[in-house]
Amino acid sequence: MNKERIGKEQLHAYVDGQLSAAESAQISAHLVDHADDRASVEIWRNQKTLLHAAYDRQLDAPIPHAIAAQLNSRPNKHFRQATIAAAWLAMGIGIGFVADRQFSPTPTDPTLALASLPQRAAVAHAVFTPEVHHPVEVGADQEAHLTAWLSKRLGHTLRAPKLAAEGFHLVGGRLIAADNGPGALLMYEDGGGQRLTLYVCTDNQDSGATAFRFAHQDGVSTFYWIDGRQAYALSGKLPRESLLPIANAVYRQLNGEG
């Protein structure tokens, strides 16, 4: 593999683990000096993580009863193989459709733009908050670098809200995959180890503003809203009444009110 000719196809193969050890080592060396390719690789890895978290349950589910009944009634080996293939194809198309909607450009209607936001934020929270050694890419000790890097990737200035008054301190943050490009995830923690995440992504068009909305999924509470081109979601395993004042503090600070 020629280092000067490394393109998206090779980078995708690297992320998917389809390269030889020598080729992987060459790409790893390439990424050290190519920040844009390194960021793309991280986005694709995050996409894979989020997709697995969202859909592995469906892929590991047993074959539907109706299909299993057909298999049992037709002992022919080739028929069984064809039926299984058709079932997986249908499931793959369904998951592909959902994934395409999840990672396609956000609709201009703010109501539609909000539809998948709490789920994506809750999945990101569930994926990254359990991590002990690597919950973030850049720690709070490098906050200036973290916010400058994420601001550049998102295309707008991102500040990390100060939540000491609410009992939480910044752990750090990471670049993640959002609807239509890079997104950011900031992580906070209190003295008892309870963690919150602030999911931030950018739309291509100004969707105006929306009031706070609330969602609860798999034990994760999320307050989410749109402000111009930016969408925000604050998630944590807290009851609604405990998370609301923290979301208010985040909103005020992001709008320069505190």
Secondary structure as UniProt FT lines:
FT   HELIX           3..5
FT   HELIX           8..15
FT   TURN            16..17
FT   HELIX           21..32
FT   HELIX           35..59
FT   HELIX           65..73
FT   HELIX           77..103
FT   HELIX           110..115
FT   HELIX           117..128
FT   TURN            129..130
FT   STRAND          138..139
FT   HELIX           140..142
FT   HELIX           143..154
FT   HELIX           164..166
FT   STRAND          168..177
FT   STRAND          182..190
FT   TURN            191..192
FT   STRAND          195..202
FT   STRAND          213..217
FT   TURN            218..219
FT   STRAND          220..227
FT   TURN            228..229
FT   STRAND          230..236
FT   HELIX           240..254
FT   TURN            255..256
//
